[in-house]
Amino acid sequence: MEFRAMTHFALVFEKLDPKILEEKLSQWLQKIMGSVSSEIIPIDGKSLRGSYDA
């Protein structure tokens, strides 16, 4: 059953235009995140621990 689900997702994603998908996802994120989306938010462990290079 898992294989068929993966096949269905692959069929859907291969029909999507990557540029349009990126544009629409960016617009959606801008709406839900507001001004936060223009800031850089570190999500890797090094930045969170403060061990990044200055």
ZADO-1210 file (C-alpha; in nm, 4 decimals, padded with zeros to 6 digits):
<atoms>
<atom x="00.0000" y="00.0000" z="00.0000" code="MET" pos="1"/>
<atom x="00.2825" y="00.2417" z="00.0780" code="GLU" pos="2"/>
<atom x="00.4311" y="00.1973" z="-00.2682" code="PHE" pos="3"/>
<atom x="00.1051" y="00.2935" z="-00.4389" code="ARG" pos="4"/>
<atom x="00.0752" y="00.6058" z="-00.2239" code="ALA" pos="5"/>
<atom x="00.4299" y="00.7078" z="-00.3183" code="MET" pos="6"/>
<atom x="00.3475" y="00.6515" z="-00.6847" code="THR" pos="7"/>
<atom x="00.0415" y="00.8757" z="-00.6573" code="HIS" pos="8"/>
<atom x="00.2446" y="01.1538" z="-00.4958" code="PHE" pos="9"/>
<atom x="00.5096" y="01.1220" z="-00.7669" code="ALA" pos="10"/>
<atom x="00.2442" y="01.1493" z="-01.0385" code="LEU" pos="11"/>
<atom x="00.1016" y="01.4649" z="-00.8814" code="VAL" pos="12"/>
<atom x="00.4370" y="01.6340" z="-00.8206" code="PHE" pos="13"/>
<atom x="00.5728" y="01.5606" z="-01.1680" code="GLU" pos="14"/>
<atom x="00.2822" y="01.7567" z="-01.3174" code="LYS" pos="15"/>
<atom x="00.3518" y="02.0674" z="-01.1086" code="LEU" pos="16"/>
<atom x="00.5542" y="02.3552" z="-01.2496" code="ASP" pos="17"/>
<atom x="00.8365" y="02.4129" z="-00.9957" code="PRO" pos="18"/>
<atom x="00.8501" y="02.7901" z="-01.0526" code="LYS" pos="19"/>
<atom x="00.4757" y="02.8334" z="-01.0002" code="ILE" pos="20"/>
<atom x="00.4828" y="02.6058" z="-00.6949" code="LEU" pos="21"/>
<atom x="00.7665" y="02.8118" z="-00.5445" code="GLU" pos="22"/>
<atom x="00.5803" y="03.1360" z="-00.6150" code="GLU" pos="23"/>
<atom x="00.2537" y="03.0122" z="-00.4632" code="LYS" pos="24"/>
<atom x="00.4225" y="02.8624" z="-00.1566" code="LEU" pos="25"/>
<atom x="00.6117" y="03.1886" z="-00.1014" code="SER" pos="26"/>
<atom x="00.2899" y="03.3882" z="-00.1252" code="GLN" pos="27"/>
<atom x="00.1171" y="03.1515" z="00.1172" code="TRP" pos="28"/>
<atom x="00.4032" y="03.1672" z="00.3667" code="LEU" pos="29"/>
<atom x="00.4078" y="03.5467" z="00.3440" code="GLN" pos="30"/>
<atom x="00.0374" y="03.5523" z="00.4323" code="LYS" pos="31"/>
<atom x="00.0635" y="03.3214" z="00.7315" code="ILE" pos="32"/>
<atom x="00.3964" y="03.4479" z="00.8653" code="MET" pos="33"/>
<atom x="00.3685" y="03.8188" z="00.7902" code="GLY" pos="34"/>
<atom x="00.6776" y="04.0230" z="00.8668" code="SER" pos="35"/>
<atom x="00.8624" y="03.7259" z="01.0158" code="VAL" pos="36"/>
<atom x="00.9117" y="03.5765" z="00.6691" code="SER" pos="37"/>
<atom x="01.1559" y="03.8548" z="00.5759" code="SER" pos="38"/>
<atom x="01.3833" y="03.7721" z="00.8709" code="GLU" pos="39"/>
<atom x="01.6458" y="03.5014" z="00.8756" code="ILE" pos="40"/>
<atom x="01.5565" y="03.2438" z="01.1386" code="ILE" pos="41"/>
<atom x="01.8301" y="02.9886" z="01.2146" code="PRO" pos="42"/>
<atom x="01.6988" y="02.6360" z="01.2430" code="ILE" pos="43"/>
<atom x="02.0168" y="02.4301" z="01.2489" code="ASP" pos="44"/>
<atom x="02.1687" y="02.3061" z="01.5726" code="GLY" pos="45"/>
<atom x="02.4898" y="02.5092" z="01.5419" code="LYS" pos="46"/>
<atom x="02.3037" y="02.8388" z="01.5266" code="SER" pos="47"/>
<atom x="02.0675" y="02.7415" z="01.8057" code="LEU" pos="48"/>
<atom x="02.3616" y="02.6479" z="02.0312" code="ARG" pos="49"/>
<atom x="02.5492" y="02.9662" z="01.9416" code="GLY" pos="50"/>
<atom x="02.8461" y="02.7760" z="01.7945" code="SER" pos="51"/>
<atom x="02.8336" y="02.9432" z="01.4531" code="TYR" pos="52"/>
<atom x="03.1299" y="03.1370" z="01.3141" code="ASP" pos="53"/>
<atom x="03.1137" y="03.5110" z="01.3614" code="ALA" pos="54"/>
</atoms>
